[in-house]
Amino acid sequence: MAKRRKRAKTVAVIGAGIVGVSTALWLQRDGHNVILIDKAGPGEGASGGNGGILASCSMVPVTVPGLFLKSPGMLFSADGPLFLRWSYLPKLAPWLLRYLRGCRSQETKRIAGAIAGLVSNSLEEHQALAEGTPAERWLKPSDYIYVYRDRAAFEGERSGTTTRFSPKTRALPSG
């Protein structure tokens, strides 16, 4: 049976972040005319905040075991990462309790596994996307390193590190 040739369509893609630009590029490669629409320039929104790192080794969700116990220290520290408008706590409590249920070890591993399925081949996918474009030269495979102040800091992140580390990961001695 003869393969029917597709008619090129004109497609508008809303958003010039990595998803929008990737979609537009694949549509162009498939023979379509593409109009890319964004209020800012390509990559100037949320896609500009990752520093260009394809961190498939960093698939640990925020809700790791131990977060519940660390949260008070984060809330009461002047330079901590959490802020809470205490008058909003009664409205926030139901959501917060559901969120903190994700801090169980099994749930952390389940979420990390789901994320891994999405990003584990991100370098290969980005290389295929960049092929034949000026961006191709910027994609370089490299190692990723996590550094801890001391052994206690490493142990304090154990739930995240055991989820994050693959069989290819190894701990190096300090000193």
Buried (B, 14 or more C-beta within 10 A) or exposed (E): EEEEEEEEEEBEBEBBBBEBBBBBBEBBEEEBEBEBEBEEEBBEBEBBEEEEEBEBBBBBBEBBBBBEEBBEEBEEEEEEEEEEEEEEEEEEEEEEEEEEEBBBEEBBBEBBEEBBEEBBBEBEEBBEBBEEEEBEEEBEEEEEEBEBEEEEEBEBBEBBBBBBBEEEEEEEEEE
